Amino acid sequence: AGFSLVELTIVVVILGVLSMMAVPRYQTAVERAKAAESFTYLSQIEGAQERHNARTGEYAKKMSQLDIKMGSPNHFKVGNFSSYNWQTQWELRLTRQGASSGFGAYTVCWNQDGFARGRSSIKTDLLPVL
């Protein structure tokens, strides 16, 4: 009239195997969404830097010089602008803070040309689909 212990054990094992496959995919999807936050933030900074450069002839050295007011990203620490020639280039780096679903700490680097893949340590599977 009921299930035997063997049948229940098989069901539990099957559920365990399915969850072992699903949890890593879920964690990657969650971390990819958090990484997308950095790309959105940095692309807005890039636009503000271009507007500042068009007005003044050089890129901004501080966030306060930009024409946008944005809070810091929730999951990243914002670095400082850096450059060796403020009239032609700039760079800003965000560092992932807090737990990152087993991906460890990573950075996203952006400059006047957009995402700087070679200067970033973000894993390829976390890059947003563009």
Rosetta constraint file for C-alpha pairs under 8 A:
AtomPair CA 3 CA 7 HARMONIC 6.19 0.50
AtomPair CA 3 CA 8 HARMONIC 6.62 0.50
AtomPair CA 4 CA 8 HARMONIC 6.42 0.50
AtomPair CA 5 CA 9 HARMONIC 6.09 0.50
AtomPair CA 6 CA 10 HARMONIC 6.23 0.50
AtomPair CA 7 CA 11 HARMONIC 6.35 0.50
AtomPair CA 8 CA 12 HARMONIC 6.23 0.50
AtomPair CA 9 CA 13 HARMONIC 6.16 0.50
AtomPair CA 10 CA 14 HARMONIC 6.16 0.50
AtomPair CA 11 CA 15 HARMONIC 6.18 0.50
AtomPair CA 12 CA 16 HARMONIC 6.10 0.50
AtomPair CA 13 CA 17 HARMONIC 6.25 0.50
AtomPair CA 14 CA 18 HARMONIC 6.23 0.50
AtomPair CA 15 CA 19 HARMONIC 6.10 0.50
AtomPair CA 16 CA 20 HARMONIC 6.16 0.50
AtomPair CA 17 CA 21 HARMONIC 6.54 0.50
AtomPair CA 18 CA 22 HARMONIC 6.22 0.50
AtomPair CA 19 CA 23 HARMONIC 5.85 0.50
AtomPair CA 20 CA 24 HARMONIC 7.30 0.50
AtomPair CA 21 CA 25 HARMONIC 7.13 0.50
AtomPair CA 22 CA 26 HARMONIC 6.17 0.50
AtomPair CA 23 CA 27 HARMONIC 6.14 0.50
AtomPair CA 24 CA 28 HARMONIC 6.15 0.50
AtomPair CA 25 CA 29 HARMONIC 6.19 0.50
AtomPair CA 26 CA 30 HARMONIC 6.22 0.50
AtomPair CA 27 CA 31 HARMONIC 6.14 0.50
AtomPair CA 27 CA 101 HARMONIC 5.84 0.50
AtomPair CA 28 CA 32 HARMONIC 5.96 0.50
AtomPair CA 28 CA 101 HARMONIC 7.35 0.50
AtomPair CA 28 CA 125 HARMONIC 7.89 0.50
AtomPair CA 28 CA 126 HARMONIC 7.11 0.50
AtomPair CA 29 CA 33 HARMONIC 6.30 0.50
AtomPair CA 30 CA 34 HARMONIC 6.47 0.50
AtomPair CA 31 CA 35 HARMONIC 6.13 0.50
AtomPair CA 31 CA 100 HARMONIC 6.51 0.50
AtomPair CA 31 CA 101 HARMONIC 6.70 0.50
AtomPair CA 31 CA 126 HARMONIC 6.83 0.50
AtomPair CA 32 CA 36 HARMONIC 6.14 0.50
AtomPair CA 32 CA 125 HARMONIC 7.77 0.50
AtomPair CA 32 CA 126 HARMONIC 4.65 0.50
AtomPair CA 32 CA 127 HARMONIC 6.59 0.50
AtomPair CA 32 CA 128 HARMONIC 6.44 0.50
AtomPair CA 33 CA 37 HARMONIC 6.72 0.50
AtomPair CA 33 CA 128 HARMONIC 7.64 0.50
AtomPair CA 34 CA 38 HARMONIC 7.28 0.50
AtomPair CA 34 CA 75 HARMONIC 6.77 0.50
AtomPair CA 35 CA 39 HARMONIC 6.83 0.50
AtomPair CA 35 CA 126 HARMONIC 6.61 0.50
AtomPair CA 35 CA 127 HARMONIC 7.05 0.50
AtomPair CA 35 CA 128 HARMONIC 7.26 0.50
AtomPair CA 36 CA 40 HARMONIC 6.25 0.50
AtomPair CA 36 CA 127 HARMONIC 7.35 0.50
AtomPair CA 36 CA 128 HARMONIC 5.64 0.50
AtomPair CA 37 CA 41 HARMONIC 6.15 0.50
AtomPair CA 37 CA 73 HARMONIC 6.93 0.50
AtomPair CA 38 CA 42 HARMONIC 6.00 0.50
AtomPair CA 38 CA 73 HARMONIC 6.92 0.50
AtomPair CA 38 CA 76 HARMONIC 7.19 0.50
AtomPair CA 38 CA 94 HARMONIC 7.11 0.50
AtomPair CA 38 CA 108 HARMONIC 7.19 0.50
AtomPair CA 39 CA 43 HARMONIC 6.00 0.50
AtomPair CA 39 CA 108 HARMONIC 7.95 0.50
AtomPair CA 39 CA 115 HARMONIC 7.94 0.50
AtomPair CA 39 CA 128 HARMONIC 7.97 0.50
AtomPair CA 40 CA 44 HARMONIC 6.37 0.50
AtomPair CA 41 CA 45 HARMONIC 6.43 0.50
AtomPair CA 41 CA 73 HARMONIC 7.11 0.50
AtomPair CA 42 CA 46 HARMONIC 6.13 0.50
AtomPair CA 42 CA 92 HARMONIC 7.98 0.50
AtomPair CA 42 CA 110 HARMONIC 6.55 0.50
AtomPair CA 43 CA 47 HARMONIC 6.42 0.50
AtomPair CA 43 CA 114 HARMONIC 7.17 0.50
AtomPair CA 44 CA 48 HARMONIC 6.36 0.50
AtomPair CA 45 CA 49 HARMONIC 6.04 0.50
AtomPair CA 46 CA 50 HARMONIC 6.24 0.50
AtomPair CA 46 CA 110 HARMONIC 7.98 0.50
AtomPair CA 46 CA 111 HARMONIC 7.27 0.50
AtomPair CA 46 CA 112 HARMONIC 6.51 0.50
AtomPair CA 46 CA 114 HARMONIC 7.17 0.50
AtomPair CA 47 CA 51 HARMONIC 6.34 0.50
AtomPair CA 48 CA 52 HARMONIC 6.14 0.50
AtomPair CA 48 CA 66 HARMONIC 5.88 0.50
AtomPair CA 48 CA 67 HARMONIC 6.25 0.50
AtomPair CA 48 CA 68 HARMONIC 6.72 0.50
AtomPair CA 49 CA 53 HARMONIC 6.07 0.50
AtomPair CA 49 CA 59 HARMONIC 5.81 0.50
AtomPair CA 49 CA 60 HARMONIC 6.32 0.50
AtomPair CA 49 CA 66 HARMONIC 6.70 0.50
AtomPair CA 49 CA 112 HARMONIC 7.93 0.50
AtomPair CA 50 CA 54 HARMONIC 6.15 0.50
AtomPair CA 50 CA 59 HARMONIC 7.29 0.50
AtomPair CA 50 CA 112 HARMONIC 7.85 0.50
AtomPair CA 51 CA 55 HARMONIC 6.34 0.50
AtomPair CA 52 CA 56 HARMONIC 6.01 0.50
AtomPair CA 52 CA 57 HARMONIC 7.65 0.50
AtomPair CA 52 CA 58 HARMONIC 7.17 0.50
AtomPair CA 52 CA 59 HARMONIC 6.17 0.50
AtomPair CA 52 CA 60 HARMONIC 6.55 0.50
AtomPair CA 52 CA 65 HARMONIC 7.91 0.50
AtomPair CA 52 CA 66 HARMONIC 6.44 0.50
AtomPair CA 52 CA 67 HARMONIC 7.50 0.50
AtomPair CA 53 CA 57 HARMONIC 4.79 0.50
AtomPair CA 53 CA 58 HARMONIC 4.61 0.50
AtomPair CA 53 CA 59 HARMONIC 4.90 0.50
AtomPair CA 53 CA 60 HARMONIC 7.36 0.50
AtomPair CA 53 CA 87 HARMONIC 7.59 0.50
AtomPair CA 54 CA 58 HARMONIC 7.69 0.50
AtomPair CA 57 CA 87 HARMONIC 6.28 0.50
AtomPair CA 58 CA 86 HARMONIC 5.45 0.50
AtomPair CA 58 CA 87 HARMONIC 4.06 0.50
AtomPair CA 58 CA 88 HARMONIC 7.07 0.50
AtomPair CA 59 CA 86 HARMONIC 5.32 0.50
AtomPair CA 59 CA 87 HARMONIC 5.94 0.50
AtomPair CA 59 CA 88 HARMONIC 7.54 0.50
AtomPair CA 59 CA 89 HARMONIC 7.13 0.50
AtomPair CA 59 CA 90 HARMONIC 6.75 0.50
AtomPair CA 60 CA 65 HARMONIC 5.86 0.50
AtomPair CA 60 CA 66 HARMONIC 6.63 0.50
AtomPair CA 60 CA 81 HARMONIC 8.00 0.50
AtomPair CA 60 CA 86 HARMONIC 7.51 0.50
AtomPair CA 61 CA 65 HARMONIC 7.31 0.50
AtomPair CA 61 CA 81 HARMONIC 5.82 0.50
AtomPair CA 61 CA 82 HARMONIC 7.36 0.50
AtomPair CA 61 CA 86 HARMONIC 7.62 0.50
AtomPair CA 62 CA 66 HARMONIC 7.47 0.50
AtomPair CA 62 CA 80 HARMONIC 7.33 0.50
AtomPair CA 62 CA 81 HARMONIC 6.55 0.50
AtomPair CA 72 CA 76 HARMONIC 7.63 0.50
AtomPair CA 72 CA 77 HARMONIC 7.50 0.50
AtomPair CA 72 CA 78 HARMONIC 6.91 0.50
AtomPair CA 73 CA 77 HARMONIC 7.29 0.50
AtomPair CA 73 CA 78 HARMONIC 7.74 0.50
AtomPair CA 75 CA 96 HARMONIC 6.06 0.50
AtomPair CA 75 CA 97 HARMONIC 5.72 0.50
AtomPair CA 75 CA 98 HARMONIC 7.01 0.50
AtomPair CA 76 CA 94 HARMONIC 5.85 0.50
AtomPair CA 76 CA 95 HARMONIC 5.26 0.50
AtomPair CA 76 CA 96 HARMONIC 4.46 0.50
AtomPair CA 76 CA 97 HARMONIC 5.26 0.50
AtomPair CA 77 CA 94 HARMONIC 5.55 0.50
AtomPair CA 77 CA 95 HARMONIC 5.11 0.50
AtomPair CA 77 CA 96 HARMONIC 6.38 0.50
AtomPair CA 77 CA 97 HARMONIC 6.36 0.50
AtomPair CA 78 CA 92 HARMONIC 7.83 0.50
AtomPair CA 78 CA 93 HARMONIC 6.52 0.50
AtomPair CA 78 CA 94 HARMONIC 4.78 0.50
AtomPair CA 78 CA 95 HARMONIC 6.68 0.50
AtomPair CA 79 CA 92 HARMONIC 6.31 0.50
AtomPair CA 79 CA 93 HARMONIC 5.38 0.50
AtomPair CA 79 CA 94 HARMONIC 5.88 0.50
AtomPair CA 79 CA 95 HARMONIC 7.60 0.50
AtomPair CA 80 CA 92 HARMONIC 6.15 0.50
AtomPair CA 80 CA 93 HARMONIC 7.30 0.50
AtomPair CA 81 CA 90 HARMONIC 6.51 0.50
AtomPair CA 81 CA 91 HARMONIC 5.55 0.50
AtomPair CA 81 CA 92 HARMONIC 4.92 0.50
AtomPair CA 81 CA 93 HARMONIC 7.80 0.50
AtomPair CA 82 CA 90 HARMONIC 5.73 0.50
AtomPair CA 82 CA 91 HARMONIC 5.23 0.50
AtomPair CA 82 CA 92 HARMONIC 6.57 0.50
AtomPair CA 83 CA 89 HARMONIC 6.19 0.50
AtomPair CA 83 CA 90 HARMONIC 4.85 0.50
AtomPair CA 83 CA 91 HARMONIC 6.33 0.50
AtomPair CA 84 CA 89 HARMONIC 7.60 0.50
AtomPair CA 84 CA 90 HARMONIC 7.95 0.50
AtomPair CA 85 CA 89 HARMONIC 6.06 0.50
AtomPair CA 85 CA 90 HARMONIC 7.70 0.50
AtomPair CA 86 CA 90 HARMONIC 6.36 0.50
AtomPair CA 89 CA 111 HARMONIC 7.04 0.50
AtomPair CA 89 CA 112 HARMONIC 5.79 0.50
AtomPair CA 90 CA 111 HARMONIC 5.40 0.50
AtomPair CA 90 CA 112 HARMONIC 5.92 0.50
AtomPair CA 91 CA 109 HARMONIC 7.01 0.50
AtomPair CA 91 CA 110 HARMONIC 5.66 0.50
AtomPair CA 91 CA 111 HARMONIC 4.27 0.50
AtomPair CA 91 CA 112 HARMONIC 7.05 0.50
AtomPair CA 92 CA 109 HARMONIC 5.83 0.50
AtomPair CA 92 CA 110 HARMONIC 5.41 0.50
AtomPair CA 92 CA 111 HARMONIC 6.33 0.50
AtomPair CA 93 CA 107 HARMONIC 6.57 0.50
AtomPair CA 93 CA 108 HARMONIC 5.67 0.50
AtomPair CA 93 CA 109 HARMONIC 4.34 0.50
AtomPair CA 93 CA 110 HARMONIC 6.34 0.50
AtomPair CA 94 CA 107 HARMONIC 5.50 0.50
AtomPair CA 94 CA 108 HARMONIC 5.21 0.50
AtomPair CA 94 CA 109 HARMONIC 6.39 0.50
AtomPair CA 95 CA 105 HARMONIC 7.15 0.50
AtomPair CA 95 CA 106 HARMONIC 5.91 0.50
AtomPair CA 95 CA 107 HARMONIC 4.39 0.50
AtomPair CA 95 CA 108 HARMONIC 6.54 0.50
AtomPair CA 96 CA 100 HARMONIC 7.62 0.50
AtomPair CA 96 CA 105 HARMONIC 5.56 0.50
AtomPair CA 96 CA 106 HARMONIC 5.50 0.50
AtomPair CA 96 CA 107 HARMONIC 6.11 0.50
AtomPair CA 97 CA 105 HARMONIC 6.82 0.50
AtomPair CA 99 CA 104 HARMONIC 7.48 0.50
AtomPair CA 100 CA 104 HARMONIC 5.77 0.50
AtomPair CA 100 CA 105 HARMONIC 7.09 0.50
AtomPair CA 106 CA 120 HARMONIC 7.58 0.50
AtomPair CA 106 CA 121 HARMONIC 5.20 0.50
AtomPair CA 106 CA 122 HARMONIC 5.20 0.50
AtomPair CA 106 CA 123 HARMONIC 7.94 0.50
AtomPair CA 107 CA 120 HARMONIC 5.34 0.50
AtomPair CA 107 CA 121 HARMONIC 5.14 0.50
AtomPair CA 107 CA 122 HARMONIC 5.76 0.50
AtomPair CA 108 CA 115 HARMONIC 7.70 0.50
AtomPair CA 108 CA 116 HARMONIC 7.76 0.50
AtomPair CA 108 CA 119 HARMONIC 7.79 0.50
AtomPair CA 108 CA 120 HARMONIC 4.84 0.50
AtomPair CA 108 CA 121 HARMONIC 6.63 0.50
AtomPair CA 108 CA 122 HARMONIC 6.22 0.50
AtomPair CA 109 CA 115 HARMONIC 6.25 0.50
AtomPair CA 109 CA 116 HARMONIC 5.43 0.50
AtomPair CA 109 CA 117 HARMONIC 7.28 0.50
AtomPair CA 109 CA 119 HARMONIC 5.99 0.50
AtomPair CA 109 CA 120 HARMONIC 5.10 0.50
AtomPair CA 110 CA 114 HARMONIC 5.37 0.50
AtomPair CA 110 CA 115 HARMONIC 4.58 0.50
AtomPair CA 110 CA 116 HARMONIC 5.23 0.50
AtomPair CA 111 CA 115 HARMONIC 6.57 0.50
AtomPair CA 111 CA 116 HARMONIC 6.54 0.50
AtomPair CA 116 CA 120 HARMONIC 6.33 0.50
AtomPair CA 117 CA 121 HARMONIC 7.83 0.50
AtomPair CA 122 CA 126 HARMONIC 6.83 0.50
AtomPair CA 122 CA 127 HARMONIC 7.40 0.50
AtomPair CA 123 CA 127 HARMONIC 7.05 0.50
